[in-house]
Amino acid sequence: MVDVAHIIPPSPDDPPPQRSRIRPWHAAVALAVAAAVGGGLWAWKPWQSVELPQSACWGVLDASDLKPLTGPDGKAFEPRPVREIDTPAKPTSGSRDTHCLVMWPGATILLDAEVRPARDRIDADRRNDAGDGPVIPLDFGPGTTGWVVTADRIAPGNTTVRLYVPCDYDAPRDDSDQPPPKYFGVLVSGDVVDGASPGKAHQAYADIALKIGRAAATAYECRNTVTLTGTAPRVPS
């Protein structure tokens, strides 16, 4: 028996054959998935990663302290890890000053932090900083002296936060006639890296100065009661 349906041509009056609706639906789903994946990759950008040390600067800081200083891509590292904060009474390296650096790719200083005794140098430091730009006071707590200075004439956004904490401690004798130090000082600065917010970075300097100040007060074994604020003062943008 011959199947005439396959040999009789379709009549011009017949309705046109309907196209399958499955393929357009599949295409819409594919586009939606592609957009979601693409959008997710655009937001996440797995090829851009930030690696931060688990601890830095005498083990006082961690990745959350350094995160506001970073750009969208790179690895931070401490070139010479320091195991503890040096104190004048118990120096670990023969020096009364202790210094911490956290570096970023391209020899950029992500963070530069220093703790040192302060004799009569507070006023001198303030005068020196005033030559670089406006000195804005910061209140870190009773008896403390702190300020921030932005030295745009040195480099755009170059900002330093200083904190001086009153501390009565046993200092080793030296050959000078200088009186025993009555404070220790914390200095925090760095280079604002590409992709980082200068405002957030400068505020992070104050947050870090406060955190290091607390640790140093313990390391210096201050005989007086050191009272520091619960949170760092706001750094004007």
BAFI-3210 file (N, C-alpha, C; in Angstrom, 3 decimals, decimal comma, padded with zeros to 6 digits):
// residues 237
n [1|2|3|4|5|6|7|8|9|10|11|12|13|14|15|16|17|18|19|20|21|22|23|24|25|26|27|28|29|30|31|32|33|34|35|36|37|38|39|40|41|42|43|44|45|46|47|48|49|50|51|52|53|54|55|56|57|58|59|60|61|62|63|64|65|66|67|68|69|70|71|72|73|74|75|76|77|78|79|80|81|82|83|84|85|86|87|88|89|90|91|92|93|94|95|96|97|98|99|100|101|102|103|104|105|106|107|108|109|110|111|112|113|114|115|116|117|118|119|120|121|122|123|124|125|126|127|128|129|130|131|132|133|134|135|136|137|138|139|140|141|142|143|144|145|146|147|148|149|150|151|152|153|154|155|156|157|158|159|160|161|162|163|164|165|166|167|168|169|170|171|172|173|174|175|176|177|178|179|180|181|182|183|184|185|186|187|188|189|190|191|192|193|194|195|196|197|198|199|200|201|202|203|204|205|206|207|208|209|210|211|212|213|214|215|216|217|218|219|220|221|222|223|224|225|226|227|228|229|230|231|232|233|234|235|236|237]
n.u [000,846|000,532|001,762|000,058|000,222|002,817|003,453|001,723|001,709|001,678|-001,264|-001,863|-003,701|-003,430|-002,626|000,445|003,218|003,812|006,543|008,830|008,513|010,386|013,094|013,464|012,816|014,805|016,942|016,429|016,718|019,408|020,588|019,869|021,219|023,836|024,038|023,753|025,948|028,004|027,591|028,092|030,782|031,795|031,366|032,708|035,224|037,371|039,962|041,210|042,757|043,322|045,885|046,667|048,761|048,368|049,025|050,667|053,169|054,473|052,701|050,436|048,576|046,072|044,566|042,148|042,724|044,468|043,093|041,561|043,597|044,390|044,623|042,767|044,080|046,789|049,540|050,236|053,041|055,328|058,490|060,520|059,732|058,731|058,894|058,020|057,067|059,571|060,814|061,930|062,877|063,241|064,734|064,661|066,339|068,487|067,897|066,058|063,962|061,324|060,275|057,985|057,148|054,894|054,633|053,660|053,013|055,403|057,154|055,804|054,948|052,739|052,041|053,542|054,803|055,717|057,128|058,305|060,350|059,421|060,756|061,307|060,201|057,751|056,577|058,473|058,114|055,523|055,903|057,611|055,940|053,980|055,181|054,757|052,051|048,604|048,116|046,031|044,358|043,875|041,895|042,786|042,338|042,372|045,012|046,578|048,343|047,643|047,603|046,837|048,375|048,418|050,546|050,562|052,314|054,548|053,755|050,813|048,092|049,692|049,806|050,086|049,648|049,960|050,482|050,809|051,420|050,992|053,313|054,700|057,592|060,421|063,279|066,278|069,498|071,309|073,963|073,358|072,131|069,464|066,123|064,261|062,110|058,646|056,580|055,478|055,722|053,644|053,749|052,155|051,871|051,734|051,646|049,059|047,601|046,910|043,510|042,643|040,704|041,436|040,325|039,356|041,751|043,272|041,719|042,069|044,747|044,588|043,011|044,770|046,951|045,819|045,343|047,943|048,977|047,645|048,728|051,423|051,382|051,036|053,359|055,338|055,013|053,731|053,583|051,642|048,087|046,875|044,632|042,799|040,783|037,771|037,265|038,965|039,531|037,683|039,098|039,460|038,303]
n.v [-001,197|002,139|005,036|007,779|010,234|011,033|011,510|013,242|016,587|019,375|021,310|024,660|025,897|024,798|025,228|026,843|024,862|024,596|025,915|024,359|025,027|024,508|024,960|027,884|028,307|026,897|028,419|030,847|030,108|029,388|031,854|033,256|031,804|032,181|034,954|035,173|033,714|035,135|037,666|037,033|036,335|038,769|040,317|038,885|038,161|035,993|035,842|037,978|038,414|038,840|038,465|038,189|038,445|036,190|037,169|040,146|042,669|042,280|040,315|041,586|042,637|041,599|040,043|041,422|043,970|044,902|044,802|047,189|048,659|047,583|046,899|045,782|043,493|041,432|040,523|040,746|041,066|040,562|041,707|041,403|039,708|040,541|039,304|040,196|043,170|045,490|046,785|049,569|048,678|045,978|045,301|043,461|043,397|044,989|047,545|050,532|051,281|049,937|048,459|048,011|046,650|046,236|044,943|045,531|044,327|045,476|046,923|048,612|050,302|049,030|049,278|051,079|050,939|052,039|051,788|053,539|054,945|058,080|061,070|064,217|064,772|065,135|067,688|068,569|066,746|067,444|070,041|069,517|067,932|069,804|071,336|069,893|069,760|070,484|069,899|067,816|067,336|064,237|062,369|059,905|059,073|059,697|061,815|061,131|062,035|062,822|062,916|063,607|064,022|065,192|065,061|066,380|067,704|066,166|063,659|062,818|062,349|061,343|060,328|060,490|059,038|059,768|058,657|059,242|057,806|058,118|056,745|055,186|053,760|051,557|052,669|051,861|053,124|055,705|057,380|060,001|063,238|063,382|063,469|060,708|058,921|059,768|058,950|056,593|056,337|055,864|055,432|055,536|054,914|054,874|053,848|054,691|052,279|051,367|051,208|051,094|052,738|055,997|057,370|055,267|053,950|055,845|056,074|053,501|053,631|055,048|053,258|051,102|052,271|052,643|049,969|048,904|050,598|049,716|047,126|047,796|049,191|047,148|045,662|047,474|047,531|049,499|051,383|053,107|053,606|052,990|054,429|053,969|054,874|053,124|052,793|053,980|057,490|059,447|059,969|062,876|063,224]
n.w [000,000|-000,863|000,602|000,304|001,398|001,456|-001,146|-002,287|-002,985|-000,669|-000,195|-001,333|000,254|002,709|006,237|007,325|008,432|011,921|013,809|016,007|019,479|021,333|020,868|020,854|023,565|024,869|024,016|025,303|027,958|027,933|027,356|029,659|031,639|030,782|031,097|033,854|034,771|033,517|034,666|037,316|037,212|036,413|038,654|040,596|039,556|039,364|038,454|039,526|042,476|045,983|048,221|051,566|054,450|057,234|059,692|060,799|061,430|064,119|064,814|065,575|063,813|061,413|058,489|058,155|059,086|057,171|054,781|053,949|052,811|050,451|046,893|043,950|043,141|043,942|046,141|049,495|051,647|054,371|054,545|056,467|058,973|062,267|065,479|067,958|069,759|070,244|073,304|075,304|077,766|077,442|074,962|071,940|069,831|070,320|069,711|070,361|068,894|066,965|063,943|061,290|058,169|055,501|052,386|048,929|045,603|043,191|044,708|046,419|049,384|051,399|054,070|056,668|059,759|063,014|066,255|069,000|071,662|073,131|073,896|074,366|071,947|070,824|070,336|068,508|066,433|065,685|064,733|062,580|060,967|060,404|058,503|056,241|055,742|056,747|060,200|061,832|064,798|066,567|068,733|070,791|073,329|076,959|077,929|075,778|072,760|069,507|065,921|062,444|059,335|056,043|053,490|050,754|049,145|049,070|048,051|046,259|048,390|050,402|053,596|057,138|060,300|063,685|067,016|070,398|073,461|076,906|079,136|081,853|082,369|082,891|081,599|079,881|080,847|079,167|077,379|077,121|078,192|078,242|079,520|081,027|078,809|078,545|077,109|074,628|071,106|068,220|064,830|061,753|058,339|054,719|051,225|049,058|047,219|043,783|043,048|045,652|048,203|049,062|051,294|052,940|053,372|054,809|057,124|058,025|058,789|061,216|062,690|062,810|064,159|066,689|067,443|067,468|069,408|071,734|072,007|072,331|074,746|076,541|076,020|076,749|079,418|081,047|084,005|084,756|084,330|081,213|079,094|076,320|073,484|072,548|069,828|066,917|066,343|063,921|060,785|058,988|055,655]
ca.u [000,000|001,345|001,411|-000,131|000,521|004,195|003,700|000,841|002,261|000,759|-002,129|-001,597|-004,662|-003,106|-001,897|001,892|003,624|004,284|007,905|008,926|008,730|011,384|014,393|013,532|012,805|016,166|017,822|016,201|017,356|020,860|020,978|019,741|022,325|025,073|024,052|023,996|027,348|028,848|027,473|028,776|032,224|032,161|031,403|033,673|036,518|038,282|041,348|041,765|042,726|044,137|046,447|047,159|049,318|047,470|049,398|051,733|053,565|054,622|051,545|049,349|047,591|045,660|044,121|041,062|043,316|045,171|042,207|041,234|044,764|044,786|043,982|041,961|044,867|048,149|049,871|050,971|053,979|056,197|059,825|061,305|058,764|059,203|058,122|057,417|057,366|060,708|060,576|063,188|063,348|063,600|064,878|064,983|067,327|069,462|067,424|064,886|062,891|060,941|059,734|057,276|056,795|054,114|054,869|052,700|053,781|055,952|057,914|054,950|054,803|051,323|051,940|054,798|054,438|056,883|056,920|059,585|060,224|059,271|061,232|060,743|060,158|056,379|056,424|059,332|057,446|054,376|056,422|058,103|054,802|053,270|055,822|054,301|050,633|047,830|048,128|044,681|044,416|043,048|041,765|042,832|042,062|042,903|046,462|047,289|048,488|047,597|047,208|047,012|048,848|048,485|051,617|050,355|053,453|055,516|053,102|049,361|047,490|050,657|049,198|050,707|048,952|050,841|049,847|051,728|050,722|051,751|053,713|055,751|058,274|061,849|064,072|067,703|070,280|072,157|075,049|072,898|071,548|068,033|065,302|063,626|060,914|057,378|055,602|055,964|055,042|053,263|053,658|051,584|051,684|051,840|051,322|047,737|047,828|045,869|042,288|042,236|040,071|042,296|039,642|039,358|043,134|043,691|041,039|042,715|045,970|044,215|042,596|045,978|047,716|045,180|045,556|049,355|049,156|047,206|049,715|052,666|051,202|051,299|054,759|056,178|054,758|053,497|053,116|050,414|046,928|046,738|043,238|042,648|039,402|037,323|037,461|039,833|038,812|037,459|040,089|038,765|038,663]
ca.v [000,000|003,348|006,145|008,928|011,479|011,407|011,833|014,326|017,858|020,099|022,277|026,066|026,324|024,203|026,161|026,565|024,038|025,357|025,601|023,859|026,051|024,029|025,573|029,231|028,235|026,505|029,565|031,839|029,604|029,477|033,253|033,640|031,192|032,865|036,277|035,014|033,321|036,265|038,705|036,599|036,450|040,185|040,825|038,157|038,245|035,069|036,045|039,037|037,924|039,554|037,572|038,953|037,583|035,909|038,101|041,057|043,689|041,671|039,486|042,413|042,883|040,462|040,385|042,403|045,299|045,297|044,778|048,510|049,266|046,823|047,099|044,642|042,326|041,478|039,747|041,509|040,241|041,277|041,258|040,995|039,563|040,819|038,401|040,899|044,591|045,834|047,795|050,106|047,898|044,637|045,312|042,143|043,501|045,990|048,858|051,004|051,470|048,734|048,925|046,975|046,975|045,282|045,360|045,212|044,158|046,689|047,622|049,602|050,103|048,991|049,779|051,371|051,186|052,146|052,052|054,001|055,847|059,503|061,893|065,554|064,904|065,271|069,021|068,642|065,994|068,227|071,148|068,964|067,531|071,008|071,813|069,086|069,978|070,766|068,891|067,720|066,522|063,049|062,019|058,467|058,760|060,655|061,937|060,823|063,068|062,197|063,771|063,116|065,052|064,771|065,818|066,286|068,265|065,078|062,748|062,942|061,424|060,854|060,619|059,860|059,130|059,612|058,486|059,210|057,249|058,307|055,436|055,219|052,467|051,580|052,768|051,679|054,360|055,932|058,335|061,371|063,906|063,524|062,868|059,454|059,140|059,699|058,445|055,884|056,847|054,956|056,142|054,661|055,546|053,931|054,338|054,259|051,497|051,492|050,468|051,256|054,009|056,780|057,647|054,067|053,664|056,771|055,670|052,269|053,999|055,375|052,009|050,308|052,947|052,336|048,556|048,749|051,296|048,833|046,061|048,372|049,530|045,908|045,289|048,422|047,323|050,815|051,312|053,891|053,063|053,530|054,391|054,311|054,838|051,829|052,825|055,082|058,692|059,549|060,739|063,671|062,855]
ca.w [000,000|-001,005|001,521|-000,571|002,115|001,199|-002,540|-002,700|-002,480|000,199|-000,858|-000,943|001,276|004,017|007,137|007,360|009,589|013,082|014,260|017,383|020,501|022,301|020,631|021,434|025,044|025,255|023,775|026,359|029,181|027,749|027,505|031,066|032,384|030,396|031,718|035,296|034,972|033,149|035,684|038,525|036,993|036,364|040,026|041,410|038,896|040,047|038,035|040,363|043,855|046,962|049,242|052,702|055,500|058,349|060,760|060,388|062,414|065,450|065,074|066,104|062,769|060,597|057,139|058,185|059,269|055,951|053,630|053,389|052,177|049,273|045,606|043,525|042,786|044,455|047,330|050,506|052,410|055,301|054,137|057,638|060,071|063,626|066,322|069,085|069,817|071,101|074,327|075,819|078,909|077,007|073,505|071,397|068,763|070,689|069,298|071,092|067,937|066,226|062,675|060,547|056,785|054,715|051,007|047,881|044,362|042,608|045,748|047,065|050,828|051,764|055,440|057,355|061,155|063,883|067,678|069,561|072,813|072,821|075,004|074,166|070,496|070,334|069,742|067,327|065,360|065,225|063,915|061,316|060,149|059,971|057,292|055,111|055,500|057,963|061,262|062,385|066,020|066,716|070,147|071,016|074,723|077,940|078,059|074,548|071,751|068,191|064,797|061,087|058,420|054,652|052,847|049,305|048,402|048,910|047,113|046,419|049,344|051,384|054,896|058,299|061,579|064,843|068,317|071,535|074,619|078,148|079,661|082,872|082,290|083,165|080,377|080,139|080,865|078,009|077,615|076,907|079,353|078,016|080,569|080,618|078,001|079,249|076,151|073,447|069,920|067,138|063,555|060,728|057,034|053,615|049,892|048,616|046,004|042,762|043,329|047,051|048,524|049,957|052,545|053,770|053,751|055,859|058,347|058,478|059,501|062,597|063,337|063,057|065,204|067,965|067,752|067,848|070,678|072,821|072,165|072,835|076,154|077,283|075,851|077,478|080,850|081,648|085,393|084,841|083,604|079,863|078,636|074,907|073,032|072,035|068,379|066,499|065,899|062,477|060,043|057,968|054,269]
c.u [000,874|000,839|001,316|000,205|001,923|004,454|002,814|001,390|001,247|-000,023|-001,752|-002,529|-004,360|-002,395|-000,413|002,246|004,178|005,688|007,877|009,211|009,828|012,704|014,468|013,547|014,182|017,130|017,673|016,862|018,869|021,349|020,916|020,883|023,630|025,173|024,349|025,436|028,273|028,803|028,186|030,275|032,661|032,267|032,523|035,087|037,545|039,732|042,000|041,651|043,642|044,594|047,079|047,745|048,319|047,781|050,565|052,026|053,507|053,465|050,357|048,224|047,234|045,111|043,023|041,591|043,927|044,246|041,871|042,386|045,054|044,047|043,225|042,765|046,275|048,302|050,699|051,889|054,813|057,624|060,684|060,355|059,425|058,303|057,462|057,799|058,546|060,279|061,903|063,743|063,860|063,745|065,279|066,069|068,414|069,062|066,206|063,709|062,570|060,078|059,098|056,942|055,935|054,150|053,770|053,497|054,230|056,696|057,118|054,827|053,322|051,119|053,335|054,428|055,687|056,423|058,274|059,339|060,096|059,704|060,585|060,557|058,748|056,185|057,273|058,702|056,262|054,842|056,910|056,952|054,040|053,906|055,386|052,839|049,906|047,873|046,758|044,718|043,465|043,060|041,696|042,552|042,715|044,428|047,237|047,405|048,504|047,212|047,396|047,472|048,920|049,469|051,507|051,539|054,548|055,006|051,608|048,815|048,438|050,204|049,893|049,825|049,963|050,009|050,929|050,939|051,564|052,046|054,880|056,413|059,752|062,609|065,542|068,444|071,083|073,173|074,604|072,340|070,041|067,252|064,685|062,377|059,655|056,262|056,284|055,117|054,760|053,080|053,171|051,396|051,761|051,551|049,938|047,900|046,664|044,674|041,815|041,601|040,978|041,627|039,650|040,765|043,583|042,993|041,659|044,017|045,661|043,785|043,809|046,821|047,137|045,450|046,996|049,616|048,738|048,239|051,009|052,553|051,433|052,771|055,687|056,006|054,609|052,976|051,844|049,285|046,807|045,292|043,174|041,185|039,067|037,496|038,300|038,994|038,691|038,513|039,353|039,241|039,099]
c.v [001,237|004,417|007,412|010,234|011,955|011,777|012,958|015,631|018,588|021,129|023,690|026,549|025,745|025,238|025,830|025,728|024,924|024,909|025,134|025,007|025,666|024,759|027,011|029,220|027,860|027,672|030,608|031,413|029,730|030,905|033,698|033,085|031,895|034,232|036,182|034,661|034,472|037,372|038,338|036,719|037,899|040,765|040,177|038,293|037,313|035,225|037,209|038,588|038,767|038,550|038,425|038,006|037,372|036,798|038,937|042,013|043,127|040,756|040,250|042,557|041,592|040,966|041,441|043,822|045,811|045,436|046,171|049,167|048,673|047,261|045,844|043,382|042,489|040,662|040,596|040,561|041,134|040,813|040,775|040,859|039,800|040,055|039,094|042,367|044,816|046,872|048,347|049,276|046,533|044,599|043,923|042,214|044,525|047,391|049,239|051,264|050,120|049,150|047,761|047,495|045,853|045,791|044,852|045,050|045,499|047,536|048,754|049,280|050,177|049,597|049,947|051,760|051,142|052,401|052,443|054,834|057,292|060,301|063,274|065,813|065,131|066,622|069,161|067,891|066,774|069,383|070,639|068,575|068,739|071,607|071,058|069,332|070,247|069,594|068,908|066,816|065,332|062,637|060,499|058,091|059,758|060,630|061,642|062,074|062,384|063,198|063,028|064,290|064,455|065,670|065,676|066,836|067,216|064,070|062,876|061,889|060,869|061,283|059,830|060,087|058,879|059,498|058,403|058,828|057,488|056,961|055,618|053,850|052,657|051,575|052,559|053,006|054,476|057,012|059,780|061,939|064,071|062,877|061,558|059,736|058,960|059,145|057,406|056,360|055,742|055,801|055,166|055,455|054,465|054,611|053,813|053,562|051,684|050,612|050,575|052,629|054,804|057,060|056,457|053,719|054,561|056,461|054,399|052,570|054,303|054,125|051,169|050,940|052,635|050,894|048,296|049,432|050,442|047,741|046,599|048,737|048,307|045,535|046,195|048,301|048,664|050,646|052,125|053,184|053,767|053,342|054,865|054,147|053,438|051,716|054,055|056,297|058,720|060,446|061,545|063,296|064,091]
c.w [000,000|-000,070|000,692|000,109|001,823|-000,237|-003,031|-002,159|-001,625|-000,578|-000,422|000,136|002,650|004,889|007,175|008,588|010,704|013,479|015,713|018,343|021,497|022,118|021,135|022,956|025,552|025,092|024,864|027,657|029,092|027,917|028,959|031,896|032,066|031,045|033,200|035,566|034,656|034,169|036,955|038,385|036,967|037,769|040,819|040,864|039,558|039,612|038,782|041,815|044,713|048,010|050,333|053,741|056,630|059,550|060,277|061,530|063,826|065,814|065,608|065,087|062,049|059,273|057,146|058,389|057,969|054,750|053,100|052,636|050,805|048,023|045,203|043,255|043,362|045,712|048,265|051,275|053,304|055,033|055,292|058,825|061,430|064,585|067,497|069,041|070,753|072,123|074,792|076,967|078,474|075,492|072,995|070,334|069,078|070,306|070,114|070,169|067,288|065,051|061,937|059,159|056,208|053,278|050,082|046,593|043,782|043,606|046,389|048,544|051,167|053,150|056,015|058,788|062,032|065,315|068,266|070,808|072,355|074,046|074,889|072,677|069,971|069,656|068,478|066,153|064,801|064,334|062,564|060,393|059,623|058,723|056,051|054,756|056,800|058,940|061,941|063,615|065,962|068,187|070,289|072,473|075,659|078,000|076,798|073,675|070,392|067,131|063,486|060,240|057,025|053,930|051,340|048,516|048,199|047,882|047,324|047,384|050,374|052,778|055,995|059,518|062,684|066,111|069,376|072,782|075,869|078,788|080,625|082,896|082,595|081,857|080,717|080,079|079,578|078,345|077,449|078,205|079,206|079,163|080,101|079,789|078,828|078,357|075,265|072,269|068,918|065,882|062,501|059,440|055,966|052,297|049,519|047,272|045,041|043,117|044,760|047,238|049,459|051,298|053,478|054,226|054,889|057,183|058,916|059,208|060,970|063,358|063,719|064,157|066,585|068,377|068,178|069,185|071,863|073,087|072,762|074,305|077,033|077,212|076,648|078,994|081,572|083,081|085,595|084,072|082,258|079,413|077,193|074,499|072,487|070,534|068,037|066,119|064,384|061,852|058,973|056,573|053,504]
res [m|v|d|v|a|h|i|i|p|p|s|p|d|d|p|p|p|q|r|s|r|i|r|p|w|h|a|a|v|a|l|a|v|a|a|a|v|g|g|g|l|w|a|w|k|p|w|q|s|v|e|l|p|q|s|a|c|w|g|v|l|d|a|s|d|l|k|p|l|t|g|p|d|g|k|a|f|e|p|r|p|v|r|e|i|d|t|p|a|k|p|t|s|g|s|r|d|t|h|c|l|v|m|w|p|g|a|t|i|l|l|d|a|e|v|r|p|a|r|d|r|i|d|a|d|r|r|n|d|a|g|d|g|p|v|i|p|l|d|f|g|p|g|t|t|g|w|v|v|t|a|d|r|i|a|p|g|n|t|t|v|r|l|y|v|p|c|d|y|d|a|p|r|d|d|s|d|q|p|p|p|k|y|f|g|v|l|v|s|g|d|v|v|d|g|a|s|p|g|k|a|h|q|a|y|a|d|i|a|l|k|i|g|r|a|a|a|t|a|y|e|c|r|n|t|v|t|l|t|g|t|a|p|r|v|p|s]
***
